Amino acid sequence: MNIKIQNLEGKDGICVSKNLLDSAQIKADEEVQVTIQNGRIIVESAAKAIKRIKLRELVSKMPKDYKPMELDWGKPVGKEVW
């Protein structure tokens, strides 16, 4: 689908059809996050964008001397099987 960039009240922008928004599961007046990746403009629901966390990024923040250890969480309180 080709869409022409237009001047909207002194700002350049695009008008997105309702069908396109429905396909992307984005509603009118919903907050979106806009990013640029490899020369592409990515528009996505802000609520959905927040949930996307990259494991590699989280692991890179761990201290280099981190060593996992076993913790005692106490006695089972339900139907846990140990």
Distance bins in CASP14 RR format, pairs under 12 A and 6 or more apart:
PFRMAT RR
TARGET T0000
AUTHOR 0000-0000-0000
RMODE 2
METHOD distances of the structure
MODEL  1
1 14 0 0 0 0 0 1 0 0 0 0 0
1 15 0 0 0 0 0 1 0 0 0 0 0
1 16 0 0 0 0 1 0 0 0 0 0 0
1 17 0 0 0 0 1 0 0 0 0 0 0
1 19 0 0 0 0 1 0 0 0 0 0 0
1 20 1 0 0 1 0 0 0 0 0 0 0
1 23 0 0 0 0 0 1 0 0 0 0 0
2 14 0 0 0 0 0 1 0 0 0 0 0
2 17 0 0 0 0 0 1 0 0 0 0 0
3 13 0 0 0 0 1 0 0 0 0 0 0
3 14 1 0 1 0 0 0 0 0 0 0 0
3 15 1 0 0 1 0 0 0 0 0 0 0
3 16 1 0 0 1 0 0 0 0 0 0 0
3 17 0 0 0 0 1 0 0 0 0 0 0
3 20 0 0 0 0 1 0 0 0 0 0 0
3 41 0 0 0 0 0 1 0 0 0 0 0
3 43 0 0 0 0 0 1 0 0 0 0 0
4 12 0 0 0 0 0 1 0 0 0 0 0
4 13 0 0 0 0 1 0 0 0 0 0 0
4 14 1 0 0 1 0 0 0 0 0 0 0
4 15 0 0 0 0 1 0 0 0 0 0 0
5 11 0 0 0 0 0 1 0 0 0 0 0
5 12 1 0 1 0 0 0 0 0 0 0 0
5 13 1 0 1 0 0 0 0 0 0 0 0
5 14 1 0 1 0 0 0 0 0 0 0 0
5 15 0 0 0 0 0 1 0 0 0 0 0
5 41 0 0 0 0 0 1 0 0 0 0 0
6 12 1 0 0 1 0 0 0 0 0 0 0
6 13 1 0 1 0 0 0 0 0 0 0 0
6 14 1 0 0 1 0 0 0 0 0 0 0
6 15 1 0 0 1 0 0 0 0 0 0 0
6 16 0 0 0 0 0 1 0 0 0 0 0
7 13 1 0 0 1 0 0 0 0 0 0 0
7 14 0 0 0 0 0 1 0 0 0 0 0
7 15 0 0 0 0 0 1 0 0 0 0 0
8 14 0 0 0 0 1 0 0 0 0 0 0
8 15 1 0 0 1 0 0 0 0 0 0 0
8 16 0 0 0 0 0 1 0 0 0 0 0
12 41 0 0 0 0 0 1 0 0 0 0 0
13 34 0 0 0 0 0 1 0 0 0 0 0
13 41 0 0 0 0 0 1 0 0 0 0 0
13 43 0 0 0 0 0 1 0 0 0 0 0
14 20 0 0 0 0 0 1 0 0 0 0 0
14 21 0 0 0 0 0 1 0 0 0 0 0
14 34 0 0 0 0 0 1 0 0 0 0 0
14 41 0 0 0 0 1 0 0 0 0 0 0
14 43 0 0 0 0 1 0 0 0 0 0 0
15 21 0 0 0 0 0 1 0 0 0 0 0
15 28 0 0 0 0 0 1 0 0 0 0 0
16 22 0 0 0 0 0 1 0 0 0 0 0
16 23 0 0 0 0 0 1 0 0 0 0 0
16 24 0 0 0 0 1 0 0 0 0 0 0
16 26 0 0 0 0 1 0 0 0 0 0 0
16 27 0 0 0 0 0 1 0 0 0 0 0
16 28 0 0 0 0 1 0 0 0 0 0 0
16 30 0 0 0 0 0 1 0 0 0 0 0
16 32 0 0 0 0 0 1 0 0 0 0 0
16 41 0 0 0 0 0 1 0 0 0 0 0
16 43 0 0 0 0 1 0 0 0 0 0 0
17 23 0 0 0 0 1 0 0 0 0 0 0
17 24 0 0 0 0 0 1 0 0 0 0 0
17 26 0 0 0 0 0 1 0 0 0 0 0
17 28 0 0 0 0 0 1 0 0 0 0 0
18 24 0 0 0 0 0 1 0 0 0 0 0
18 26 0 0 0 0 0 1 0 0 0 0 0
18 27 0 0 0 0 1 0 0 0 0 0 0
18 28 1 0 0 1 0 0 0 0 0 0 0
19 26 0 0 0 0 0 1 0 0 0 0 0
20 26 0 0 0 0 1 0 0 0 0 0 0
20 28 0 0 0 0 0 1 0 0 0 0 0
20 43 0 0 0 0 0 1 0 0 0 0 0
21 27 1 0 0 1 0 0 0 0 0 0 0
21 28 1 0 0 1 0 0 0 0 0 0 0
21 29 0 0 0 0 0 1 0 0 0 0 0
21 30 0 0 0 0 1 0 0 0 0 0 0
21 32 0 0 0 0 1 0 0 0 0 0 0
21 43 0 0 0 0 1 0 0 0 0 0 0
21 44 0 0 0 0 0 1 0 0 0 0 0
21 45 0 0 0 0 0 1 0 0 0 0 0
22 28 0 0 0 0 0 1 0 0 0 0 0
22 30 0 0 0 0 0 1 0 0 0 0 0
24 30 0 0 0 0 0 1 0 0 0 0 0
24 32 0 0 0 0 1 0 0 0 0 0 0
24 42 0 0 0 0 0 1 0 0 0 0 0
24 43 1 0 0 1 0 0 0 0 0 0 0
24 44 1 0 0 1 0 0 0 0 0 0 0
24 45 1 0 0 1 0 0 0 0 0 0 0
24 48 0 0 0 0 1 0 0 0 0 0 0
25 32 0 0 0 0 0 1 0 0 0 0 0
25 44 0 0 0 0 1 0 0 0 0 0 0
25 45 1 0 0 1 0 0 0 0 0 0 0
25 47 0 0 0 0 0 1 0 0 0 0 0
25 48 1 0 0 1 0 0 0 0 0 0 0
26 32 1 0 0 1 0 0 0 0 0 0 0
26 33 0 0 0 0 0 1 0 0 0 0 0
26 34 0 0 0 0 0 1 0 0 0 0 0
26 43 1 0 0 1 0 0 0 0 0 0 0
26 44 1 0 0 1 0 0 0 0 0 0 0
26 45 1 0 1 0 0 0 0 0 0 0 0
26 46 0 0 0 0 1 0 0 0 0 0 0
26 47 0 0 0 0 1 0 0 0 0 0 0
26 48 0 0 0 0 1 0 0 0 0 0 0
26 49 0 0 0 0 0 1 0 0 0 0 0
27 45 0 0 0 0 1 0 0 0 0 0 0
27 46 0 0 0 0 0 1 0 0 0 0 0
27 47 0 0 0 0 0 1 0 0 0 0 0
30 43 0 0 0 0 0 1 0 0 0 0 0
30 44 0 0 0 0 0 1 0 0 0 0 0
30 45 1 0 0 1 0 0 0 0 0 0 0
30 46 1 0 0 1 0 0 0 0 0 0 0
30 47 1 0 0 1 0 0 0 0 0 0 0
30 48 0 0 0 0 0 1 0 0 0 0 0
30 49 0 0 0 0 0 1 0 0 0 0 0
31 43 0 0 0 0 0 1 0 0 0 0 0
31 44 0 0 0 0 0 1 0 0 0 0 0
31 45 1 0 0 1 0 0 0 0 0 0 0
31 46 1 0 1 0 0 0 0 0 0 0 0
31 47 1 0 0 1 0 0 0 0 0 0 0
31 48 0 0 0 0 0 1 0 0 0 0 0
31 49 0 0 0 0 1 0 0 0 0 0 0
31 50 0 0 0 0 0 1 0 0 0 0 0
32 41 0 0 0 0 0 1 0 0 0 0 0
32 42 0 0 0 0 1 0 0 0 0 0 0
32 43 1 0 1 0 0 0 0 0 0 0 0
32 44 1 0 0 1 0 0 0 0 0 0 0
32 45 1 0 0 1 0 0 0 0 0 0 0
32 46 1 0 1 0 0 0 0 0 0 0 0
32 47 0 0 0 0 1 0 0 0 0 0 0
32 48 0 0 0 0 1 0 0 0 0 0 0
32 49 0 0 0 0 1 0 0 0 0 0 0
32 50 0 0 0 0 0 1 0 0 0 0 0
33 41 0 0 0 0 0 1 0 0 0 0 0
33 42 0 0 0 0 1 0 0 0 0 0 0
33 43 1 0 0 1 0 0 0 0 0 0 0
33 44 1 0 1 0 0 0 0 0 0 0 0
33 45 1 0 0 1 0 0 0 0 0 0 0
33 46 1 0 1 0 0 0 0 0 0 0 0
33 47 0 0 0 0 1 0 0 0 0 0 0
33 48 0 0 0 0 1 0 0 0 0 0 0
33 49 1 0 1 0 0 0 0 0 0 0 0
33 50 0 0 0 0 1 0 0 0 0 0 0
33 51 0 0 0 0 0 1 0 0 0 0 0
33 52 0 0 0 0 1 0 0 0 0 0 0
34 40 0 0 0 0 0 1 0 0 0 0 0
34 41 1 0 0 1 0 0 0 0 0 0 0
34 42 1 0 0 1 0 0 0 0 0 0 0
34 43 1 0 1 0 0 0 0 0 0 0 0
34 44 0 0 0 0 1 0 0 0 0 0 0
34 45 0 0 0 0 0 1 0 0 0 0 0
34 46 0 0 0 0 1 0 0 0 0 0 0
34 49 0 0 0 0 1 0 0 0 0 0 0
35 41 1 0 0 1 0 0 0 0 0 0 0
35 42 1 0 1 0 0 0 0 0 0 0 0
35 43 0 0 0 0 1 0 0 0 0 0 0
35 44 1 0 0 1 0 0 0 0 0 0 0
35 46 0 0 0 0 0 1 0 0 0 0 0
35 49 0 0 0 0 1 0 0 0 0 0 0
35 52 0 0 0 0 0 1 0 0 0 0 0
36 42 1 0 0 1 0 0 0 0 0 0 0
36 43 0 0 0 0 0 1 0 0 0 0 0
37 43 0 0 0 0 0 1 0 0 0 0 0
37 44 0 0 0 0 0 1 0 0 0 0 0
42 48 0 0 0 0 0 1 0 0 0 0 0
42 49 0 0 0 0 1 0 0 0 0 0 0
42 52 0 0 0 0 0 1 0 0 0 0 0
43 49 0 0 0 0 1 0 0 0 0 0 0
44 50 0 0 0 0 0 1 0 0 0 0 0
44 51 0 0 0 0 0 1 0 0 0 0 0
44 52 0 0 0 0 1 0 0 0 0 0 0
45 51 0 0 0 0 1 0 0 0 0 0 0
45 52 0 0 0 0 0 1 0 0 0 0 0
46 52 0 0 0 0 0 1 0 0 0 0 0
53 59 0 0 0 0 0 1 0 0 0 0 0
53 61 0 0 0 0 0 1 0 0 0 0 0
54 60 0 0 0 0 1 0 0 0 0 0 0
54 61 0 0 0 0 0 1 0 0 0 0 0
55 61 0 0 0 0 0 1 0 0 0 0 0
55 62 0 0 0 0 0 1 0 0 0 0 0
56 62 0 0 0 0 0 1 0 0 0 0 0
59 66 0 0 0 0 1 0 0 0 0 0 0
60 66 0 0 0 0 0 1 0 0 0 0 0
62 68 0 0 0 0 0 1 0 0 0 0 0
70 82 0 0 0 0 0 1 0 0 0 0 0
72 82 0 0 0 0 0 1 0 0 0 0 0
73 80 0 0 0 0 1 0 0 0 0 0 0
73 82 0 0 0 0 1 0 0 0 0 0 0
74 80 0 0 0 0 0 1 0 0 0 0 0
74 82 0 0 0 0 0 1 0 0 0 0 0
75 82 0 0 0 0 1 0 0 0 0 0 0
76 82 1 0 0 1 0 0 0 0 0 0 0
END
